Amino acid sequence: MEKRAEVGIIGGGIIGLATAYELASRGFRDLVVLTASFPGDGSTFRCASGIRASFTTREHIVLMRESIRKWIEWTRGELGRLGLRFMQKGYLWLASTEERVRAYEESIRLQNKLGVPTRLVDPDEAKRIVPVLDTRHLVAALHDPTAGKASPFKTVHALVMYLKSHGIPIHTYTRAEKIEEREEGFRVETSRGTYFFEKLVVAAGAGSPRLLSQLGIETMIKNIPRHAILTEHYKPVIGPLVVDPDTPGAPYIIQTGHGGFYIGRKIPETPETEPYSLKIDYPSLAIKPLLKWFPWLINVTVLRHWMGHYVTTPDHHPIIGPVPGHRNLYVSTGYSGHGYMLSPAAAEIIADYILEGKPKWTEAYRLNIMRIWRGDYIHETAIVG
Ligand SMILES: Cc1cc2nc3c(=O)[nH]c(=O)nc-3n(C[C@H](O)[C@H](O)[C@H](O)COP(=O)(O)OP(=O)(O)OC[C@H]3O[C@@H](n4cnc5c(N)ncnc54)[C@H](O)[C@@H]3O)c2cc1C
């Protein structure tokens, strides 16, 4: 027999779980989350945990600013009591050239205008923010004090605990295989039986394009591999995420709450590669360019290396909202490497569409799938890794 609920969410990554949380916290309970394996599996547990509003488009800056407000709210509320913790340690964007400094000045003007207090700092101040930084090659840096980090493991754990304690089912190891659109809703065949939902949210990360294509919906998304490495634990020495956009592949480093250095860098990749295809030379490709800033990294011990997907749209902005021509279908995907940080705001946008008919932030309208179909792209340049 078919299992039924008013709302079905496909995907138990940060986006699906946060959306379920947002609905449940507003008193809406008739929903089910289906996910192909365990909660957090996918990009979420592979991510660097960085959270920032230092972007270059109005849509990203405003929605990330609101997301940070919600990360703080989450930390202070019930999710915080369940272990979620946003650590507001900032981002430091390094500049090795005057040209980069000019670009930072321009983005700082827009960020400040939109309420994000980023500013340019000189090498001495950068050293005060990150005392272990070698500033000999530094011209200046953009400091974003509102940014920060939060362990994806603790965040997912808190969301799952919250949903469980509020009676919201998360059906794990339940892969959606076939979606049929009917007059009154959606019939979803899964690896563990059939479901019927009046409203459907597709938040399946790298699995979203394939599911949506079954309904004739083109997303133009590419699942692009991104690698990362993690070292042994060390005493806390780096507060912010530090990124060097002047080196090809924008290498970055962030120290986790446990003390491990999480290091990433973009390298040439083939889209759609399976998440377990590692590259043997990646650790040195990622660490070497950072030796210029942190020479002592030569002595750290690498523990792990993995790969996940940046589920990437043509303009590096997500697709969030209803799909014209498909009643009661909502998409929340294509986060292009920024889905963890945006998850609280993204969840609010989808919950607003479902419960109120429209989102409260005007910037959210532009993230509709129509912009992809029309080629009406929003141009983002502040991309890490
Ligand atoms: C190396 C790396 C570093 C990153 N760093 C950051 C960062 O610092 N900050 C940031 O904001 N973002 C970062 N990201 C991006 C971030 O991880 C993603 O944007 C975010 O996790 C997307 O969440 P999601 O829920 O959409 O997808 P996922 O976490 O991939 O979750 C999707 C879920 O859907 C399930 N699923 C898929 N297909 C189906 C199906 N057919 N049926 C049922 N379930 C299905 C999957 O099993 C998975 O659990 C990084 C990504 C990578 C790879």
The ligand as an SDF file (V2000), in Angstrom:
LIG
                    3D

 53 58  0  0  0  0  0  0  0  0999 V2000
   34.7610   19.5980   -0.7880 C   0  0  0  0  0  0  0  0  0  0  0  0
   33.5330   20.4210   -0.5410 C   0  0  0  0  0  0  0  0  0  0  0  0
   33.6050   21.5460    0.2800 C   0  0  0  0  0  0  0  0  0  0  0  0
   32.4540   22.3180    0.5020 C   0  0  0  0  0  0  0  0  0  0  0  0
   32.5390   23.3770    1.3630 N   0  0  0  0  0  0  0  0  0  0  0  0
   31.4370   24.1130    1.6380 C   0  0  0  0  0  0  0  0  0  0  0  0
   31.4770   25.1760    2.5820 C   0  0  0  0  0  0  0  0  0  0  0  0
   32.5090   25.4590    3.1840 O   0  0  0  0  0  0  0  0  0  0  0  0
   30.3330   25.8670    2.8170 N   0  0  0  0  0  0  0  0  0  0  0  0
   29.1620   25.5800    2.1550 C   0  0  0  0  0  0  0  0  0  0  0  0
   28.1600   26.2710    2.3690 O   0  0  0  0  0  0  0  0  0  0  0  0
   29.0880   24.5580    1.2700 N   0  0  0  0  0  0  0  0  0  0  0  0
   30.1920   23.8190    1.0040 C   0  0  0  0  0  0  0  0  0  0  0  0
   30.1170   22.7880    0.1240 N   0  0  0  0  0  0  0  0  0  0  0  0
   28.8560   22.5520   -0.5800 C   0  0  0  0  0  0  0  0  0  0  0  0
   27.8560   21.8850    0.3490 C   0  0  0  0  0  0  0  0  0  0  0  0
   28.4180   20.6910    0.8460 O   0  0  0  0  0  0  0  0  0  0  0  0
   26.5630   21.5920   -0.4240 C   0  0  0  0  0  0  0  0  0  0  0  0
   26.1300   22.7500   -1.1180 O   0  0  0  0  0  0  0  0  0  0  0  0
   25.4680   21.1480    0.5150 C   0  0  0  0  0  0  0  0  0  0  0  0
   25.9030   20.1120    1.3590 O   0  0  0  0  0  0  0  0  0  0  0  0
   24.2930   20.6920   -0.3330 C   0  0  0  0  0  0  0  0  0  0  0  0
   23.3670   20.0450    0.5160 O   0  0  0  0  0  0  0  0  0  0  0  0
   22.2240   19.1700   -0.1340 P   0  0  0  0  0  0  0  0  0  0  0  0
   21.3370   18.7430    0.9620 O   0  0  0  0  0  0  0  0  0  0  0  0
   21.6370   19.9190   -1.2990 O   0  0  0  0  0  0  0  0  0  0  0  0
   22.9770   17.9440   -0.8270 O   0  0  0  0  0  0  0  0  0  0  0  0
   23.6050   16.6300   -0.1730 P   0  0  0  0  0  0  0  0  0  0  0  0
   24.2790   16.9090    1.0890 O   0  0  0  0  0  0  0  0  0  0  0  0
   24.3750   15.9680   -1.2610 O   0  0  0  0  0  0  0  0  0  0  0  0
   22.3350   15.7760    0.1790 O   0  0  0  0  0  0  0  0  0  0  0  0
   21.5000   15.2230   -0.8220 C   0  0  0  0  0  0  0  0  0  0  0  0
   20.9120   13.9600   -0.2480 C   0  0  0  0  0  0  0  0  0  0  0  0
   19.9720   13.4400   -1.1980 O   0  0  0  0  0  0  0  0  0  0  0  0
   20.1000   12.0390   -1.2300 C   0  0  0  0  0  0  0  0  0  0  0  0
   19.6140   11.5780   -2.5360 N   0  0  0  0  0  0  0  0  0  0  0  0
   20.1900   11.7500   -3.7340 C   0  0  0  0  0  0  0  0  0  0  0  0
   19.4300   11.1590   -4.6920 N   0  0  0  0  0  0  0  0  0  0  0  0
   18.3570   10.6060   -4.0410 C   0  0  0  0  0  0  0  0  0  0  0  0
   17.2480    9.8470   -4.4590 C   0  0  0  0  0  0  0  0  0  0  0  0
   17.0680    9.5250   -5.7440 N   0  0  0  0  0  0  0  0  0  0  0  0
   16.3500    9.4180   -3.5140 N   0  0  0  0  0  0  0  0  0  0  0  0
   16.5330    9.7300   -2.1960 C   0  0  0  0  0  0  0  0  0  0  0  0
   17.5760   10.4480   -1.7460 N   0  0  0  0  0  0  0  0  0  0  0  0
   18.4830   10.8860   -2.6600 C   0  0  0  0  0  0  0  0  0  0  0  0
   21.5890   11.7780   -1.0170 C   0  0  0  0  0  0  0  0  0  0  0  0
   21.7980   10.4930   -0.5140 O   0  0  0  0  0  0  0  0  0  0  0  0
   21.9590   12.8790   -0.0190 C   0  0  0  0  0  0  0  0  0  0  0  0
   21.8640   12.4340    1.3050 O   0  0  0  0  0  0  0  0  0  0  0  0
   31.2240   21.9810   -0.1140 C   0  0  0  0  0  0  0  0  0  0  0  0
   31.1490   20.8420   -0.9350 C   0  0  0  0  0  0  0  0  0  0  0  0
   32.2860   20.0670   -1.1380 C   0  0  0  0  0  0  0  0  0  0  0  0
   32.1690   18.8490   -2.0000 C   0  0  0  0  0  0  0  0  0  0  0  0
  1  2  1  0
  2  3  1  0
  2 52  2  0
  3  4  2  0
  4  5  1  0
  4 50  1  0
  5  6  2  0
  6  7  1  0
  6 13  1  0
  7  8  2  0
  7  9  1  0
  9 10  1  0
 10 11  2  0
 10 12  1  0
 12 13  2  0
 13 14  1  0
 14 15  1  0
 14 50  1  0
 15 16  1  0
 16 17  1  0
 16 18  1  0
 18 19  1  0
 18 20  1  0
 20 21  1  0
 20 22  1  0
 22 23  1  0
 23 24  1  0
 24 25  2  0
 24 26  1  0
 24 27  1  0
 27 28  1  0
 28 29  2  0
 28 30  1  0
 28 31  1  0
 31 32  1  0
 32 33  1  0
 33 34  1  0
 33 48  1  0
 34 35  1  0
 35 36  1  0
 35 46  1  0
 36 37  1  0
 36 45  1  0
 37 38  2  0
 38 39  1  0
 39 40  1  0
 39 45  2  0
 40 41  1  0
 40 42  2  0
 42 43  1  0
 43 44  2  0
 44 45  1  0
 46 47  1  0
 46 48  1  0
 48 49  1  0
 50 51  2  0
 51 52  1  0
 52 53  1  0
M  END
$$$$
